[in-house]
Amino acid sequence: MNSLTLAEQIYEALIYMYALSLLFYFSDCIRRNAGAKRTGTGFLVVVWLLQVVHVILRMWTEGHFPIYTTFDFLFIFSFSIVLMSLGMIRVQRSEFVILLLNIVGFSVTVLNRLWFTAGEISLHNWQTVHGLLIMHITLANLGFAALTVAAVFAMLYLFLHRKLKNKKWNDTMRRMPSLEVIGKYMDGATLIGTPLLGVSVVLAVLSIVAETRWYLLLDLKVIATGLAIAIYIGYFVSKHRKQFSNIIMARWTLIGYGFVIISFLSNAYSAFHRWTGE
């Protein structure tokens, strides 16, 4: 049994553990159950540990930190989601946030297993912009994760606002944070994610300039990401001027995140991510 096969088995095991964690968290959200919540948290910790083992096995096999492929990008994204979820466990009324975040993380984990493969990538073609490439991928991943958190809080804000407006108050509503708290976390996650994504784009542009591949500035992915950042910048300008209500800001957050998703999906048509640096 080689290490890559073991890594694949570890990955499949963490998918099963992730599914069990979601089931217990879902059970707790449907009907308050402290035991189910603790069990779900335990499985989530196991998922994180299996993710760490998987990365170590990949590093041992390939001789470098696995970061360059789409598979690696999505894996690190799901790893970030799990880590942030574990950090939220002790926050009061965070059950629904953790559940929604990990529905995203689990979906990405499963789709990553079905659609992509963990393969090696040659680094000799990237020597000119190697450092910029690593920083670009890392910051883009962290920014993507933070903006995912912001999108989850935006969805919760819209959901809770609608329920309160229609005076549909129940036990589920009581287990959610207040609109004020949700709005605060939405702003905070957006404030973290926007500059991270922005700096990653700057580094991508610098790598293009370093290799004098100017035509890549008009690449679909670069344009889509630029639009997403422009929307988030507009979000903060409007927020500072207090031009719109929080309900409009929540919708604005989701629109910005929609462009982030479009940017990621455009990888299949992007010349930038098919470029080998040669």
N, C-alpha and C positions, 0 to 999 in steps of 0.2 A: 504494500500500500504506500504510494508516494504522498508527499505532503500536500500537494494540490488536491488530490482526492479526499484527503482528510479535511482540508479546508472547505471543500464542497459539502461534506457531511456535516461539518460544524455549522455551515450556513443553513442547511436544511433543518437542523436541530433548533437553531435560533428562531426559524420561522414558526415551528410548532410551539415553542415557548412563548413567542410573541402572541400567537393566536390565543393561547390559554390566558395570558395576561389580559388581553382585550375582553375575553369572555367574563372574567371575574370583575373587571372594572365596569363592564356593561351591566352586570348583575347588580353591582353596588349602586349604579346610577339610576337603575329602574326602581329599586327598592333599597333603602339605606341598609347596608350590611357591612359592618366593620370588619368581619372575618373575611369576606370576599375582597374587600379593599386591600387588606394586608396580604392575602394570597396573590392578588393581582400584582401588588408591588414586589413581592418576592420573585414572581416569574419575570417581572421587568428587570430586576437586578440580574437574574440569570441571563436574560437576553443581552444585557450590556456586557457581562463577562464573556459570553460566547462571541460577541462582536470583537472584543479585545483579543481573544484567542485567534479568531479568524485573521485579524490584521497581522498578528505576530507570525502566523504561518505563511501568509502572503509575503511578508518582509523577508522571511528566511528563504523562501523559494526564489524570489525575484532579486534579492540583494539590495532593495531600496524600498522606501515607504510607498505603498500603492496609492497613487493619487492621480495618475494621468489619464485613465480611461473613463468612459461614461459609467461603467460598472462601479469603479472606485469612487467617483463623484457622488453617485446616489447612495453608496454604502456609507460614506462619511456623513452624508446628509441625514440618513436614518440614525446613525450613531449619535449625531448632535441632537436629534429629536428625543431619543431615549435619555440622553444625559440631561437635557433641559427638563424633561418630565420628572426625572428622579429629583431634580432640584426643587420642583414645585410641590412635591408630596406633602411637605409640612405647612404649605400655605393653605389657610382655611378656605373652604368652598372651591377647591381647585379640581374636584373630581371630573367635572365635565370638560374642563380645559385639557386635562391629561388624557381623557378618553379621545377627544377629537384630535389632539396632536398625534396620538399613537395610532389612530385610524389612518392618518396620513403616512406615518412612519411605516406601519405594517404594509400598506398598499405599495409604497415605494420599494420595500424589501422584497415583496413577492414579485412585483413586476420586473425588478432588477434581475431576479433569478430566472424569470421566464424569457426576457428579451435580450439580455446582455450576458457576456462572458467575462470572467476575470482573466484577461490575457496580459502578456508582457508587451511593453512598448519600447522601441529603441530610443535611447536618449542622445545618441551621438548627433542626430540631426538638429538638436535643440541647444547646442552649446552656447550660441550667441545670446540667447534669451532664456537660458535655463532657470536662472534665479527669478526673473520676472514671471515666468510661467508658473513656478511653484507658488509664488505669492498671489498671483492672479487666481489660480484655482482655489487656494485656501480661503482667500477673502470672499470670493464669489460664493463658496459653499456656506461659509458662516453667515453671509448676508442673506442668502436664500433661506437658511434655517430661521434666522431672526424675523424675516418678513413673513414666513409661514406662521410663526407664532402671532404676529400682528394680524394676519388674515383670520386666524382662528378667533382671536378676541373680537375682531370686527364682526364676524358672523354671530358670535354670542351677543354682541351689543344689539345688532339688528333683531335677533330672535327675542331677546328679553324686552327690548323696547316695544316690539309688536305685542307681546303678551301683556305687558303692563298697560299699553294703550287700550287693548280690548278687555282689560280687567279680568284676565284669565290667570288668577293667582292660585298656585297649588304647591305641593311639597317640593316638586322639581325646581320651581322658581326660588323657593327658600334656600335651596342648596347652591344657588349661583351667587357669584359676587354681585355687588351693586353696580348699576350703570356707571357710577363715578369711578369705581375701582377698575372695571373693565376698560373704560376709556383711558384711564391712566396707564394701564399695562399695554394697551394698543399703541398709545403714543410712544411709550418707552421702547417697545420692540421695533417700531418703525424708525425711531431715532437711532437705534443701534444698527439696524439692517441697511438703511439708506446709505450712510457713508461707507460702510463695508463694501456694498455693491458698487458704489461710485468709484472708490479707490481701485477696485478690481478692474473696472472698465478703463480707468486711466492707465493701469499697468498693461492691459491688453493693447491699448493704443500705442504705448511706448514700445512694446514688442514689435508692433507693426512698423513703427518708424525705424526701429533699430535694424530691421531687415528690409527696409525700403519697399514694403509691399503696400503701397498707398491705396490700391484698389480695395483692400480689405476694409477700409473705413466705411465703404458703402455696402458692406455685407449685411444680410438680413438680420443676423444675430446681433451685430453691433447696433444697428438701428433700433431694433426692438428693445434692447436693454437700455439704450439711451432714452427712449420714450418712457420706459418704466421709471427711470431715475427722475426724469422731468416731472412726471406725475407726482412722485413722492416729494420733490422739492416744492411743487405747487401746493401740496398738502400742508407742508410746514409754514409756507408763506401765508396761506389762508388761515391756518391755526393761530399764527402769531397775530394776525390782524383781526381775528375773531369774526371772520366774514360769514361763516356757516355754522350750523348746529353740529353737534357730535354725530347725529344720524347721517348727515351728509358726509362727514369725515370718515365714518365707517364705510360708507359706500365707495368713497374715494380710495380708501385703503385696498378694498377688494378689486377695484379697477386696476390699480397699480400692480397688484399681485397677479392679475390676469395677464398683464404684459410680461411679467417675469416668467410666467408659465409659457407664454408664447415664445419668449426668448429661448427658453430651454428646449422646447419642442422643435425650434428652428435649427437645432444642431444637425438634423438629418439633411437640411438644405444649405447649411452654412459652409462656405469655403474656408472660413477661419479655423474651424475645428477639424477640417480635413487636411489642412496644411501640415506638411511634415517638417517644415523649417528648412528644407533643402534649397 
